Amino acid sequence: MSGETFLFAPRPRSLEGKTVMLRWNGKHNADHFLNRIAGLLTGRVKGVRIVRNWQVALETRETSSSPKLSLEFAGKLAAYRPDIVIGAIGD
């Protein structure tokens, strides 16, 4: 992995009409932060769709313990076709 170059994913110009995945890893209070973001987005951005990982795939609400499990979680969440993912950790 060392020395490899990765490009950033393209960023949408607007979130209007887009799907936003909120990704919580189960840490204390991060879900409160993400729920607040959801409220702000739905109140300000027309047609935004919010998908919370802990509601659609409860098993993804943890820090994965292996690269294989991380890929499995990513695949499950990618099935919801988010345009952008906002993640939060807490404590």
Backbone as XML, in Angstrom:
<?xml version="1.0"?>
<chain id="A" units="angstrom">
  <residue number="1" name="MET">
    <atom name="N" x="0.812" y="-1.188" z="0.000"/>
    <atom name="CA" x="0.000" y="0.000" z="0.000"/>
    <atom name="C" x="0.859" y="1.256" z="0.000"/>
  </residue>
  <residue number="2" name="SER">
    <atom name="N" x="1.982" y="1.193" z="0.625"/>
    <atom name="CA" x="2.844" y="2.363" z="0.746"/>
    <atom name="C" x="3.254" y="2.883" z="-0.622"/>
  </residue>
  <residue number="3" name="GLY">
    <atom name="N" x="3.147" y="4.191" z="-0.793"/>
    <atom name="CA" x="3.562" y="4.819" z="-2.033"/>
    <atom name="C" x="2.491" y="4.892" z="-3.102"/>
  </residue>
  <residue number="4" name="GLU">
    <atom name="N" x="1.326" y="4.265" z="-2.866"/>
    <atom name="CA" x="0.249" y="4.324" z="-3.847"/>
    <atom name="C" x="-0.443" y="5.682" z="-3.782"/>
  </residue>
  <residue number="5" name="THR">
    <atom name="N" x="-0.939" y="6.115" z="-4.923"/>
    <atom name="CA" x="-1.669" y="7.377" z="-5.006"/>
    <atom name="C" x="-3.135" y="7.077" z="-5.267"/>
  </residue>
  <residue number="6" name="PHE">
    <atom name="N" x="-3.997" y="7.766" z="-4.533"/>
    <atom name="CA" x="-5.434" y="7.599" z="-4.702"/>
    <atom name="C" x="-6.063" y="8.948" z="-5.022"/>
  </residue>
  <residue number="7" name="LEU">
    <atom name="N" x="-7.033" y="8.932" z="-5.907"/>
    <atom name="CA" x="-7.760" y="10.152" z="-6.243"/>
    <atom name="C" x="-8.977" y="10.272" z="-5.344"/>
  </residue>
  <residue number="8" name="PHE">
    <atom name="N" x="-9.352" y="11.503" z="-5.023"/>
    <atom name="CA" x="-10.563" y="11.737" z="-4.262"/>
    <atom name="C" x="-11.773" y="11.452" z="-5.143"/>
  </residue>
  <residue number="9" name="ALA">
    <atom name="N" x="-12.842" y="10.987" z="-4.528"/>
    <atom name="CA" x="-14.105" y="10.791" z="-5.255"/>
    <atom name="C" x="-14.644" y="12.155" z="-5.640"/>
  </residue>
  <residue number="10" name="PRO">
    <atom name="N" x="-15.323" y="12.243" z="-6.771"/>
    <atom name="CA" x="-15.906" y="13.537" z="-7.162"/>
    <atom name="C" x="-16.942" y="13.993" z="-6.140"/>
  </residue>
  <residue number="11" name="ARG">
    <atom name="N" x="-17.002" y="15.285" z="-5.908"/>
    <atom name="CA" x="-17.951" y="15.865" z="-4.956"/>
    <atom name="C" x="-19.114" y="16.483" z="-5.716"/>
  </residue>
  <residue number="12" name="PRO">
    <atom name="N" x="-20.348" y="16.227" z="-5.256"/>
    <atom name="CA" x="-21.488" y="16.865" z="-5.929"/>
    <atom name="C" x="-21.500" y="18.365" z="-5.674"/>
  </residue>
  <residue number="13" name="ARG">
    <atom name="N" x="-21.961" y="19.122" z="-6.634"/>
    <atom name="CA" x="-22.057" y="20.585" z="-6.485"/>
    <atom name="C" x="-23.135" y="20.966" z="-5.482"/>
  </residue>
  <residue number="14" name="SER">
    <atom name="N" x="-24.168" y="20.133" z="-5.385"/>
    <atom name="CA" x="-25.291" y="20.403" z="-4.498"/>
    <atom name="C" x="-25.782" y="19.070" z="-3.943"/>
  </residue>
  <residue number="15" name="LEU">
    <atom name="N" x="-26.436" y="19.109" z="-2.798"/>
    <atom name="CA" x="-27.034" y="17.902" z="-2.235"/>
    <atom name="C" x="-28.516" y="17.794" z="-2.583"/>
  </residue>
  <residue number="16" name="GLU">
    <atom name="N" x="-29.025" y="18.757" z="-3.342"/>
    <atom name="CA" x="-30.428" y="18.742" z="-3.726"/>
    <atom name="C" x="-30.737" y="17.486" z="-4.535"/>
  </residue>
  <residue number="17" name="GLY">
    <atom name="N" x="-31.734" y="16.731" z="-4.064"/>
    <atom name="CA" x="-32.135" y="15.506" z="-4.747"/>
    <atom name="C" x="-31.170" y="14.346" z="-4.585"/>
  </residue>
  <residue number="18" name="LYS">
    <atom name="N" x="-30.186" y="14.486" z="-3.734"/>
    <atom name="CA" x="-29.164" y="13.446" z="-3.551"/>
    <atom name="C" x="-29.483" y="12.558" z="-2.345"/>
  </residue>
  <residue number="19" name="THR">
    <atom name="N" x="-28.829" y="11.409" z="-2.297"/>
    <atom name="CA" x="-28.926" y="10.497" z="-1.161"/>
    <atom name="C" x="-27.673" y="10.653" z="-0.308"/>
  </residue>
  <residue number="20" name="VAL">
    <atom name="N" x="-27.885" y="10.945" z="0.967"/>
    <atom name="CA" x="-26.784" y="11.109" z="1.919"/>
    <atom name="C" x="-26.830" y="9.941" z="2.902"/>
  </residue>
  <residue number="21" name="MET">
    <atom name="N" x="-25.763" y="9.168" z="2.946"/>
    <atom name="CA" x="-25.640" y="8.073" z="3.908"/>
    <atom name="C" x="-24.965" y="8.625" z="5.157"/>
  </residue>
  <residue number="22" name="LEU">
    <atom name="N" x="-25.593" y="8.429" z="6.307"/>
    <atom name="CA" x="-24.977" y="8.784" z="7.578"/>
    <atom name="C" x="-24.391" y="7.513" z="8.165"/>
  </residue>
  <residue number="23" name="ARG">
    <atom name="N" x="-23.091" y="7.543" z="8.426"/>
    <atom name="CA" x="-22.363" y="6.346" z="8.871"/>
    <atom name="C" x="-21.908" y="6.518" z="10.309"/>
  </residue>
  <residue number="24" name="TRP">
    <atom name="N" x="-22.488" y="5.724" z="11.186"/>
    <atom name="CA" x="-22.146" y="5.736" z="12.609"/>
    <atom name="C" x="-21.464" y="4.429" z="12.944"/>
  </residue>
  <residue number="25" name="ASN">
    <atom name="N" x="-20.385" y="4.494" z="13.720"/>
    <atom name="CA" x="-19.668" y="3.277" z="14.086"/>
    <atom name="C" x="-20.014" y="2.774" z="15.486"/>
  </residue>
  <residue number="26" name="GLY">
    <atom name="N" x="-21.086" y="3.303" z="16.070"/>
    <atom name="CA" x="-21.538" y="2.812" z="17.362"/>
    <atom name="C" x="-20.957" y="3.519" z="18.566"/>
  </residue>
  <residue number="27" name="LYS">
    <atom name="N" x="-20.041" y="4.448" z="18.362"/>
    <atom name="CA" x="-19.448" y="5.175" z="19.489"/>
    <atom name="C" x="-20.482" y="6.115" z="20.122"/>
  </residue>
  <residue number="28" name="HIS">
    <atom name="N" x="-20.355" y="6.277" z="21.414"/>
    <atom name="CA" x="-21.281" y="7.062" z="22.214"/>
    <atom name="C" x="-21.456" y="8.484" z="21.659"/>
  </residue>
  <residue number="29" name="ASN">
    <atom name="N" x="-22.713" y="8.869" z="21.445"/>
    <atom name="CA" x="-23.157" y="10.207" z="21.034"/>
    <atom name="C" x="-22.961" y="10.567" z="19.564"/>
  </residue>
  <residue number="30" name="ALA">
    <atom name="N" x="-22.226" y="9.796" z="18.799"/>
    <atom name="CA" x="-22.047" y="10.143" z="17.388"/>
    <atom name="C" x="-23.373" y="10.094" z="16.633"/>
  </residue>
  <residue number="31" name="ASP">
    <atom name="N" x="-24.276" y="9.214" z="17.056"/>
    <atom name="CA" x="-25.589" y="9.155" z="16.414"/>
    <atom name="C" x="-26.380" y="10.446" z="16.643"/>
  </residue>
  <residue number="32" name="HIS">
    <atom name="N" x="-26.210" y="11.068" z="17.801"/>
    <atom name="CA" x="-26.879" y="12.344" z="18.066"/>
    <atom name="C" x="-26.375" y="13.425" z="17.102"/>
  </residue>
  <residue number="33" name="PHE">
    <atom name="N" x="-25.081" y="13.439" z="16.894"/>
    <atom name="CA" x="-24.482" y="14.388" z="15.959"/>
    <atom name="C" x="-25.028" y="14.163" z="14.545"/>
  </residue>
  <residue number="34" name="LEU">
    <atom name="N" x="-25.053" y="12.906" z="14.113"/>
    <atom name="CA" x="-25.531" y="12.592" z="12.766"/>
    <atom name="C" x="-27.021" y="12.885" z="12.613"/>
  </residue>
  <residue number="35" name="ASN">
    <atom name="N" x="-27.800" y="12.616" z="13.647"/>
    <atom name="CA" x="-29.227" y="12.950" z="13.584"/>
    <atom name="C" x="-29.432" y="14.450" z="13.465"/>
  </residue>
  <residue number="36" name="ARG">
    <atom name="N" x="-28.588" y="15.229" z="14.123"/>
    <atom name="CA" x="-28.669" y="16.695" z="14.005"/>
    <atom name="C" x="-28.347" y="17.132" z="12.578"/>
  </residue>
  <residue number="37" name="ILE">
    <atom name="N" x="-27.329" y="16.526" z="11.991"/>
    <atom name="CA" x="-26.982" y="16.816" z="10.592"/>
    <atom name="C" x="-28.165" y="16.473" z="9.684"/>
  </residue>
  <residue number="38" name="ALA">
    <atom name="N" x="-28.803" y="15.329" z="9.931"/>
    <atom name="CA" x="-29.965" y="14.931" z="9.128"/>
    <atom name="C" x="-31.061" y="15.982" z="9.213"/>
  </residue>
  <residue number="39" name="GLY">
    <atom name="N" x="-31.326" y="16.470" z="10.418"/>
    <atom name="CA" x="-32.349" y="17.492" z="10.583"/>
    <atom name="C" x="-32.018" y="18.771" z="9.846"/>
  </residue>
  <residue number="40" name="LEU">
    <atom name="N" x="-30.766" y="19.182" z="9.920"/>
    <atom name="CA" x="-30.351" y="20.395" z="9.216"/>
    <atom name="C" x="-30.462" y="20.219" z="7.704"/>
  </residue>
  <residue number="41" name="LEU">
    <atom name="N" x="-30.023" y="19.072" z="7.209"/>
    <atom name="CA" x="-30.074" y="18.837" z="5.767"/>
    <atom name="C" x="-31.507" y="18.783" z="5.252"/>
  </residue>
  <residue number="42" name="THR">
    <atom name="N" x="-32.371" y="18.050" z="5.939"/>
    <atom name="CA" x="-33.748" y="17.933" z="5.452"/>
    <atom name="C" x="-34.489" y="19.260" z="5.552"/>
  </residue>
  <residue number="43" name="GLY">
    <atom name="N" x="-34.077" y="20.115" z="6.484"/>
    <atom name="CA" x="-34.705" y="21.423" z="6.604"/>
    <atom name="C" x="-34.199" y="22.443" z="5.607"/>
  </residue>
  <residue number="44" name="ARG">
    <atom name="N" x="-33.044" y="22.197" z="5.029"/>
    <atom name="CA" x="-32.425" y="23.207" z="4.157"/>
    <atom name="C" x="-32.193" y="22.781" z="2.713"/>
  </residue>
  <residue number="45" name="VAL">
    <atom name="N" x="-32.227" y="21.473" z="2.457"/>
    <atom name="CA" x="-31.886" y="20.983" z="1.115"/>
    <atom name="C" x="-33.094" y="20.261" z="0.521"/>
  </residue>
  <residue number="46" name="LYS">
    <atom name="N" x="-33.586" y="20.797" z="-0.574"/>
    <atom name="CA" x="-34.769" y="20.248" z="-1.230"/>
    <atom name="C" x="-34.496" y="18.835" z="-1.773"/>
  </residue>
  <residue number="47" name="GLY">
    <atom name="N" x="-35.387" y="17.915" z="-1.400"/>
    <atom name="CA" x="-35.332" y="16.569" z="-1.972"/>
    <atom name="C" x="-34.193" y="15.687" z="-1.498"/>
  </residue>
  <residue number="48" name="VAL">
    <atom name="N" x="-33.487" y="16.081" z="-0.451"/>
    <atom name="CA" x="-32.402" y="15.241" z="0.035"/>
    <atom name="C" x="-32.996" y="13.999" z="0.699"/>
  </residue>
  <residue number="49" name="ARG">
    <atom name="N" x="-32.363" y="12.872" z="0.468"/>
    <atom name="CA" x="-32.790" y="11.601" z="1.067"/>
    <atom name="C" x="-31.715" y="11.185" z="2.055"/>
  </residue>
  <residue number="50" name="ILE">
    <atom name="N" x="-32.113" y="10.918" z="3.289"/>
    <atom name="CA" x="-31.173" y="10.528" z="4.337"/>
    <atom name="C" x="-31.304" y="9.032" z="4.593"/>
  </residue>
  <residue number="51" name="VAL">
    <atom name="N" x="-30.178" y="8.325" z="4.597"/>
    <atom name="CA" x="-30.140" y="6.908" z="4.937"/>
    <atom name="C" x="-29.158" y="6.751" z="6.093"/>
  </residue>
  <residue number="52" name="ARG">
    <atom name="N" x="-29.641" y="6.191" z="7.197"/>
    <atom name="CA" x="-28.800" y="5.968" z="8.380"/>
    <atom name="C" x="-28.349" y="4.510" z="8.394"/>
  </residue>
  <residue number="53" name="ASN">
    <atom name="N" x="-27.040" y="4.283" z="8.398"/>
    <atom name="CA" x="-26.554" y="2.909" z="8.343"/>
    <atom name="C" x="-27.081" y="2.064" z="9.493"/>
  </residue>
  <residue number="54" name="TRP">
    <atom name="N" x="-27.243" y="2.639" z="10.666"/>
    <atom name="CA" x="-27.689" y="1.867" z="11.827"/>
    <atom name="C" x="-29.165" y="1.494" z="11.754"/>
  </residue>
  <residue number="55" name="GLN">
    <atom name="N" x="-29.891" y="2.063" z="10.812"/>
    <atom name="CA" x="-31.288" y="1.685" z="10.627"/>
    <atom name="C" x="-31.468" y="0.678" z="9.498"/>
  </residue>
  <residue number="56" name="VAL">
    <atom name="N" x="-30.607" y="0.732" z="8.508"/>
    <atom name="CA" x="-30.769" y="-0.153" z="7.347"/>
    <atom name="C" x="-29.894" y="-1.401" z="7.411"/>
  </residue>
  <residue number="57" name="ALA">
    <atom name="N" x="-28.822" y="-1.350" z="8.174"/>
    <atom name="CA" x="-27.904" y="-2.493" z="8.293"/>
    <atom name="C" x="-27.223" y="-2.421" z="9.668"/>
  </residue>
  <residue number="58" name="LEU">
    <atom name="N" x="-27.953" y="-2.835" z="10.692"/>
    <atom name="CA" x="-27.502" y="-2.678" z="12.075"/>
    <atom name="C" x="-26.095" y="-3.225" z="12.313"/>
  </residue>
  <residue number="59" name="GLU">
    <atom name="N" x="-25.752" y="-4.304" z="11.630"/>
    <atom name="CA" x="-24.433" y="-4.905" z="11.844"/>
    <atom name="C" x="-23.286" y="-3.986" z="11.419"/>
  </residue>
  <residue number="60" name="THR">
    <atom name="N" x="-23.576" y="-2.980" z="10.598"/>
    <atom name="CA" x="-22.518" y="-2.051" z="10.173"/>
    <atom name="C" x="-22.267" y="-0.961" z="11.213"/>
  </residue>
  <residue number="61" name="ARG">
    <atom name="N" x="-23.022" y="-0.991" z="12.304"/>
    <atom name="CA" x="-22.866" y="-0.002" z="13.365"/>
    <atom name="C" x="-21.786" y="-0.457" z="14.350"/>
  </residue>
  <residue number="62" name="GLU">
    <atom name="N" x="-20.634" y="-0.700" z="13.834"/>
    <atom name="CA" x="-19.491" y="-1.051" z="14.655"/>
    <atom name="C" x="-18.226" y="-0.767" z="13.858"/>
  </residue>
  <residue number="63" name="THR">
    <atom name="N" x="-17.138" y="-0.697" z="14.557"/>
    <atom name="CA" x="-15.854" y="-0.573" z="13.882"/>
    <atom name="C" x="-15.461" y="-1.971" z="13.435"/>
  </residue>
  <residue number="64" name="SER">
    <atom name="N" x="-15.225" y="-2.140" z="12.158"/>
    <atom name="CA" x="-14.918" y="-3.472" z="11.650"/>
    <atom name="C" x="-13.571" y="-3.942" z="12.169"/>
  </residue>
  <residue number="65" name="SER">
    <atom name="N" x="-13.493" y="-5.232" z="12.376"/>
    <atom name="CA" x="-12.287" y="-5.813" z="12.967"/>
    <atom name="C" x="-11.316" y="-6.369" z="11.934"/>
  </residue>
  <residue number="66" name="SER">
    <atom name="N" x="-11.673" y="-6.289" z="10.667"/>
    <atom name="CA" x="-10.800" y="-6.835" z="9.628"/>
    <atom name="C" x="-11.082" y="-6.157" z="8.295"/>
  </residue>
  <residue number="67" name="PRO">
    <atom name="N" x="-10.101" y="-6.162" z="7.404"/>
    <atom name="CA" x="-10.333" y="-5.604" z="6.068"/>
    <atom name="C" x="-11.472" y="-6.319" z="5.334"/>
  </residue>
  <residue number="68" name="LYS">
    <atom name="N" x="-11.586" y="-7.628" z="5.519"/>
    <atom name="CA" x="-12.650" y="-8.391" z="4.869"/>
    <atom name="C" x="-14.021" y="-7.912" z="5.352"/>
  </residue>
  <residue number="69" name="LEU">
    <atom name="N" x="-14.156" y="-7.718" z="6.648"/>
    <atom name="CA" x="-15.422" y="-7.242" z="7.207"/>
    <atom name="C" x="-15.709" y="-5.811" z="6.759"/>
  </residue>
  <residue number="70" name="SER">
    <atom name="N" x="-14.678" y="-4.989" z="6.676"/>
    <atom name="CA" x="-14.857" y="-3.615" z="6.185"/>
    <atom name="C" x="-15.420" y="-3.613" z="4.771"/>
  </residue>
  <residue number="71" name="LEU">
    <atom name="N" x="-14.902" y="-4.464" z="3.909"/>
    <atom name="CA" x="-15.410" y="-4.560" z="2.534"/>
    <atom name="C" x="-16.847" y="-5.055" z="2.509"/>
  </residue>
  <residue number="72" name="GLU">
    <atom name="N" x="-17.171" y="-5.989" z="3.393"/>
    <atom name="CA" x="-18.543" y="-6.491" z="3.477"/>
    <atom name="C" x="-19.495" y="-5.366" z="3.889"/>
  </residue>
  <residue number="73" name="PHE">
    <atom name="N" x="-19.110" y="-4.595" z="4.905"/>
    <atom name="CA" x="-19.925" y="-3.459" z="5.352"/>
    <atom name="C" x="-20.086" y="-2.446" z="4.223"/>
  </residue>
  <residue number="74" name="ALA">
    <atom name="N" x="-18.999" y="-2.131" z="3.550"/>
    <atom name="CA" x="-19.048" y="-1.150" z="2.463"/>
    <atom name="C" x="-19.985" y="-1.619" z="1.352"/>
  </residue>
  <residue number="75" name="GLY">
    <atom name="N" x="-19.949" y="-2.893" z="1.046"/>
    <atom name="CA" x="-20.833" y="-3.438" z="0.019"/>
    <atom name="C" x="-22.298" y="-3.327" z="0.396"/>
  </residue>
  <residue number="76" name="LYS">
    <atom name="N" x="-22.604" y="-3.620" z="1.657"/>
    <atom name="CA" x="-23.994" y="-3.510" z="2.116"/>
    <atom name="C" x="-24.485" y="-2.071" z="2.034"/>
  </residue>
  <residue number="77" name="LEU">
    <atom name="N" x="-23.652" y="-1.141" z="2.427"/>
    <atom name="CA" x="-24.058" y="0.261" z="2.428"/>
    <atom name="C" x="-24.080" y="0.842" z="1.019"/>
  </residue>
  <residue number="78" name="ALA">
    <atom name="N" x="-23.187" y="0.379" z="0.164"/>
    <atom name="CA" x="-23.155" y="0.854" z="-1.225"/>
    <atom name="C" x="-24.430" y="0.472" z="-1.967"/>
  </residue>
  <residue number="79" name="ALA">
    <atom name="N" x="-25.107" y="-0.574" z="-1.525"/>
    <atom name="CA" x="-26.346" y="-1.007" z="-2.165"/>
    <atom name="C" x="-27.425" y="0.080" z="-2.087"/>
  </residue>
  <residue number="80" name="TYR">
    <atom name="N" x="-27.285" y="1.011" z="-1.146"/>
    <atom name="CA" x="-28.238" y="2.122" z="-1.028"/>
    <atom name="C" x="-27.885" y="3.285" z="-1.942"/>
  </residue>
  <residue number="81" name="ARG">
    <atom name="N" x="-26.815" y="3.153" z="-2.683"/>
    <atom name="CA" x="-26.369" y="4.098" z="-3.705"/>
    <atom name="C" x="-26.282" y="5.544" z="-3.209"/>
  </residue>
  <residue number="82" name="PRO">
    <atom name="N" x="-25.553" y="5.761" z="-2.116"/>
    <atom name="CA" x="-25.427" y="7.146" z="-1.625"/>
    <atom name="C" x="-24.574" y="7.973" z="-2.573"/>
  </residue>
  <residue number="83" name="ASP">
    <atom name="N" x="-24.923" y="9.252" z="-2.666"/>
    <atom name="CA" x="-24.114" y="10.176" z="-3.437"/>
    <atom name="C" x="-22.953" y="10.699" z="-2.587"/>
  </residue>
  <residue number="84" name="ILE">
    <atom name="N" x="-23.165" y="10.682" z="-1.277"/>
    <atom name="CA" x="-22.140" y="11.140" z="-0.349"/>
    <atom name="C" x="-22.354" y="10.412" z="0.977"/>
  </residue>
  <residue number="85" name="VAL">
    <atom name="N" x="-21.269" y="10.174" z="1.690"/>
    <atom name="CA" x="-21.336" y="9.530" z="3.009"/>
    <atom name="C" x="-20.733" y="10.498" z="4.023"/>
  </residue>
  <residue number="86" name="ILE">
    <atom name="N" x="-21.468" y="10.706" z="5.116"/>
    <atom name="CA" x="-20.966" y="11.506" z="6.226"/>
    <atom name="C" x="-20.809" y="10.575" z="7.407"/>
  </residue>
  <residue number="87" name="GLY">
    <atom name="N" x="-19.591" y="10.448" z="7.886"/>
    <atom name="CA" x="-19.321" y="9.554" z="9.002"/>
    <atom name="C" x="-18.977" y="10.328" z="10.252"/>
  </residue>
  <residue number="88" name="ALA">
    <atom name="N" x="-19.259" y="9.716" z="11.397"/>
    <atom name="CA" x="-18.937" y="10.361" z="12.676"/>
    <atom name="C" x="-18.537" y="9.311" z="13.686"/>
  </residue>
  <residue number="89" name="ILE">
    <atom name="N" x="-17.600" y="9.693" z="14.520"/>
    <atom name="CA" x="-17.243" y="8.879" z="15.676"/>
    <atom name="C" x="-17.550" y="9.707" z="16.905"/>
  </residue>
  <residue number="90" name="GLY">
    <atom name="N" x="-17.689" y="9.081" z="18.013"/>
    <atom name="CA" x="-18.036" y="9.812" z="19.232"/>
    <atom name="C" x="-17.102" y="9.463" z="20.376"/>
  </residue>
  <residue number="91" name="ASP">
    <atom name="N" x="-17.502" y="9.830" z="21.533"/>
    <atom name="CA" x="-16.848" y="9.566" z="22.823"/>
    <atom name="C" x="-16.834" y="10.804" z="23.654"/>
  </residue>
</chain>
